[in-house]
Amino acid sequence: MRILACKEFIGKVIAVYHRYDDSENKWIVIPCDENGNVPDNIRIPNKDEIYAQIAFQEQFYNGVLVEDKNHGII
């Protein structure tokens, strides 16, 4: 299997993981078209699913998913 680097990606930020003990925030991004529409075959993960997917990388940091108070995850 050959893995190639992506030259361009159009996506929508659905959440931000804010690290308390590091200067980097991590964007959680899903694919979308140029108008910001998410394809029907893409399911937006909930907060628990995002935490599960980033747990290995973020186990060494303290942080939280930043949410939009009106719409749940950003």
C-alpha positions, -999 to +999 in steps of 0.1 A: +000+000+000+014+034-010+005+065+010+007+099-007+007+133+009-023+155+004-015+187-015-048+204-008-078+197+015-111+215+018-126+210+052-148+224+079-136+228+115-161+211+138-142+214+171-110+227+186-091+208+212-075+234+235-044+222+253-040+238+288-003+229+291+009+236+255+007+265+231-009+244+203-046+240+197-057+211+175-084+216+149-109+187+143-118+189+106-142+170+083-143+171+045-167+196+029-172+212-005-162+247-015-195+260-001-190+244+033-215+216+027-206+183+042-212+153+019-240+129+028-216+100+034-197+119+061-211+116+096-201+143+121-188+127+152-201+136+187-179+149+215-173+114+230-163+100+196-138+128+190-123+123+225-119+085+217-102+092+184-077+117+198-071+099+231-038+083+221-022+116+209-036+137+237-029+114+266+002+134+274-016+167+276-044+183+296-071+199+275-108+202+265-129+203+233-141+239+227-178+241+220-202+266+206-227+273+233-256+275+208-248+246+186-229+220+206-196+212+190-184+240+167 
